[in-house]
Amino acid sequence: MSEIKPGFARDWIEFTDPKDELEIYKCDLTWLTSYWTCIYGDGCKGVFADRPNDGCCTEGAMYSDEDDEKRVSLSANSLTREMWQFFDQARPLNPNGALQISETDEDNERKTRTVDGSCIFLNRKEFEADGYTGSFGCVLHHLAQKEGTHFVDTKPDVCWQLPLRRSFETREVGEREYSITVIGEYERLAWGDGGDDFDWYCTSNSEAHVGLDPVYLSNRTELIALLGQDIYDILAKYCDERVAAVKELSRRQLPLFVISHPASIASGRI
């Protein structure tokens, strides 16, 4: 198994928001009906070869805005020493002060702090403590599991959204301007020049296209958070129909009229 070359053709669906004729959703059906799944701790090689157990957490997480940082800080306040390897390093400098969980990068952008070469929220593989729930990995992810909620509520926006990618476009048709919300794959190319530095990347790698369900189902909560329930329901209907069509064509052994994700094909899921 190996990584698929970027730039392959994809199937897209566009539909209008029933409540706003100037709002259009453009969604990558090839990605959303692929069988990618996160394999962290189960075959993930990490984006950097010298830190395979970091997954995609080595450089920390950029905050989307002040609200994102505040929400993460609130989650961090719920963590205990038994759960969090870097609990002591995060203690406030002053009594009643803020946790030391954030820093600014070279562009003066706010992000989660890095400690010992990776994100402060990443419990390393060798970490063990009484009362700790979950194996190594993101302690904010494990916090959500412990509290019976979803990590959408505890992790930085970029962490729970990846590898979904939401972007925005405008389209002018005569005197009319449409707002386009695009939902697609956060593929290697989307990282720009930084993507070239990754030694391994999961979304286009057949090793990670082994999910039990396609992305639009396995990442349902994340998509609802990005789109809202009503728009997700419309998108899911299109995805349902596409998955059914692929299965029917495969059964009849006829040429596919849809473009499936090459990594899912290579993994044998399609």
C-alpha positions in Angstrom: 0.0 0.0 0.0 1.2 3.5 -0.7 0.2 7.2 -1.1 -1.8 8.1 -4.1 -0.5 10.9 -6.3 -2.4 14.2 -5.9 -4.4 16.0 -8.5 -6.8 13.2 -9.5 -10.3 14.0 -10.8 -13.2 14.1 -8.3 -17.0 14.1 -8.4 -18.6 17.1 -6.8 -22.2 17.9 -6.0 -23.7 21.4 -5.7 -27.0 22.3 -4.1 -28.7 25.4 -2.9 -29.6 26.1 0.7 -33.4 25.8 0.8 -33.6 28.8 3.1 -31.3 31.0 1.1 -31.1 31.0 -2.7 -27.8 32.8 -2.7 -26.1 30.2 -0.6 -24.7 27.2 -2.4 -22.9 24.1 -1.0 -20.2 22.4 -3.1 -19.2 19.1 -1.7 -16.6 16.5 -2.8 -18.5 13.2 -3.1 -15.3 11.3 -4.0 -13.9 12.2 -0.6 -17.1 12.0 1.5 -17.9 8.5 0.2 -14.3 7.2 0.6 -13.4 4.9 3.4 -10.7 7.0 5.0 -10.5 6.6 8.8 -8.1 7.9 11.4 -5.6 5.1 12.2 -3.7 6.9 15.0 -2.3 4.3 17.3 -3.1 1.6 14.7 -0.7 2.1 11.9 -0.4 5.8 11.6 3.3 6.7 10.9 3.0 10.4 11.9 3.7 13.2 9.5 7.3 13.2 10.5 9.3 10.0 10.3 11.4 10.7 13.4 8.2 11.2 15.5 5.9 8.4 14.4 3.8 8.4 17.6 2.9 12.1 17.3 0.5 11.6 14.5 -0.2 15.1 13.2 0.3 16.7 16.6 4.0 17.5 16.4 3.8 21.2 15.7 0.7 22.0 17.9 -2.6 23.3 16.7 -3.4 26.8 15.3 -6.4 28.4 16.9 -9.1 29.6 14.5 -10.0 32.6 16.7 -10.2 33.8 20.3 -13.4 31.7 21.0 -11.5 28.6 19.9 -8.7 29.3 22.3 -11.1 30.0 25.2 -13.0 26.8 24.6 -9.8 24.7 24.6 -8.7 26.5 27.8 -12.0 25.6 29.5 -11.5 22.0 28.5 -7.9 22.0 29.8 -9.2 23.2 33.2 -11.1 19.9 33.5 -7.9 17.8 33.1 -6.2 16.2 36.1 -2.6 15.3 36.8 -3.7 11.6 36.5 -5.0 12.2 33.0 -2.5 14.6 31.6 1.3 14.0 31.2 2.1 17.7 31.1 -0.3 18.9 33.8 2.5 20.4 35.8 4.1 22.2 32.9 0.7 23.9 32.2 0.3 25.4 35.7 -0.3 29.1 35.8 2.7 31.3 36.5 0.6 33.3 39.1 -2.2 32.2 41.4 -5.5 32.3 39.6 -3.7 33.0 36.3 -4.3 31.3 33.0 -3.0 27.9 32.1 0.2 27.9 30.1 -1.2 26.0 27.2 -0.7 28.6 24.3 2.0 30.4 22.5 2.5 32.5 19.3 4.4 31.2 16.3 6.8 33.0 14.0 3.9 34.8 12.3 2.5 35.9 15.7 -0.4 33.5 15.3 -1.9 31.9 18.4 -1.5 28.1 18.8 -1.3 25.3 21.4 2.1 25.3 23.1 4.7 22.7 22.3 6.6 20.8 25.0 9.4 18.3 24.5 9.0 18.5 20.7 5.2 18.2 20.4 1.8 19.6 21.4 1.3 20.0 25.2 -1.9 18.0 25.0 -0.3 15.0 23.5 0.4 12.3 26.1 3.4 10.4 24.9 3.4 6.6 24.3 5.3 5.8 27.5 3.0 7.8 29.8 1.2 5.9 32.5 -0.6 7.1 35.6 -3.2 5.9 38.1 -6.7 7.0 37.0 -5.6 7.7 33.4 -8.3 6.8 30.9 -7.3 6.0 27.3 -3.9 5.1 25.8 -1.3 7.6 24.5 -2.6 10.4 22.3 -4.5 13.7 22.7 -5.7 14.1 26.3 -8.5 16.4 25.0 -9.8 13.5 22.9 -9.6 11.2 25.9 -11.4 13.9 28.0 -14.3 13.8 25.6 -14.5 10.0 25.9 -14.4 10.1 29.6 -17.2 12.7 29.8 -19.3 10.9 27.2 -19.3 13.8 24.8 -17.7 14.3 21.4 -14.2 15.8 20.9 -15.8 18.5 18.8 -16.5 20.1 22.2 -13.0 19.7 23.6 -10.3 19.9 20.9 -9.1 22.9 18.9 -11.2 23.5 15.7 -8.4 22.5 13.4 -8.0 19.2 15.2 -11.6 18.0 15.1 -12.1 19.3 11.6 -9.2 17.6 10.0 -9.1 16.0 7.5 -12.3 17.7 6.5 -11.7 21.0 4.8 -14.3 23.8 4.8 -13.5 26.8 2.6 -15.5 29.6 1.1 -15.8 31.1 -2.4 -17.9 33.7 -4.1 -19.4 33.3 -7.6 -20.7 36.3 -9.6 -23.3 35.6 -12.2 -24.4 38.9 -13.9 -25.4 41.2 -11.0 -26.0 38.3 -8.6 -23.3 37.1 -6.2 -23.5 33.6 -4.6 -21.7 32.5 -1.5 -20.2 29.0 -1.9 -19.4 26.8 1.1 -16.9 24.1 -0.1 -16.5 20.8 1.8 -13.7 18.6 0.7 -10.6 16.7 1.7 -7.7 18.4 3.5 -5.2 16.7 1.2 -1.5 17.2 1.3 -1.7 19.9 -1.3 -3.9 22.0 0.9 -1.1 22.6 3.3 0.9 24.5 0.6 4.6 24.3 0.8 4.4 22.8 4.3 2.8 19.7 2.9 5.9 18.9 1.1 7.7 18.5 4.4 5.5 15.7 5.6 7.1 12.3 5.4 3.7 10.5 5.5 0.2 11.7 5.0 -3.0 9.8 5.7 -5.9 11.1 3.5 -4.3 9.9 0.2 -2.7 6.8 1.7 -4.5 3.5 1.1 -3.4 2.3 4.6 -5.9 4.7 6.1 -8.8 3.9 3.8 -10.0 1.0 5.8 -13.0 2.5 7.6 -16.1 0.5 8.3 -18.3 3.4 7.1 -17.7 6.1 4.5 -16.5 9.5 5.7 -19.9 11.2 5.5 -21.1 8.7 8.2 -18.0 8.2 10.3 -17.5 12.0 10.5 -21.2 12.8 10.8 -20.8 14.9 14.0 -18.0 17.0 12.5 -20.0 17.6 9.3 -23.1 18.7 11.3 -20.9 21.1 13.3 -19.6 22.6 10.0 -22.9 22.6 8.1 -25.8 22.4 10.4 -28.2 19.5 10.7 -30.5 20.5 7.8 -27.7 20.9 5.2 -26.0 17.7 6.4 -29.3 15.8 5.9 -29.4 17.0 2.3 -25.7 16.1 1.7 -26.2 12.6 3.3 -29.0 11.8 1.0 -26.8 12.5 -2.0 -24.0 10.4 -0.5 -26.4 7.6 0.3 -27.5 7.5 -3.3 -24.0 7.5 -4.6 -22.8 4.7 -2.3 -25.9 2.6 -3.4 -25.1 3.3 -7.1 -21.5 2.3 -6.7 -22.5 -1.0 -5.0 -25.0 -1.7 -7.7 -22.6 -1.0 -10.6 -20.0 -3.1 -8.9 -22.4 -6.0 -8.5 -23.2 -5.8 -12.2 -19.6 -5.4 -13.1 -20.4 -2.4 -15.3 -18.0 0.6 -15.8 -18.4 3.1 -13.0 -19.9 6.5 -13.9 -18.5 7.9 -10.7 -15.0 8.7 -9.6 -14.1 6.8 -6.4 -11.2 7.8 -4.2 -8.0 6.0 -5.6 -6.8 5.3 -2.0 -10.1 3.6 -1.1 -9.9 1.5 -4.4 -6.3 0.6 -3.6 -7.2 -0.5 -0.1 -9.9 -2.8 -1.5 -12.8 -1.0 0.2 -14.3 -0.1 -3.2 
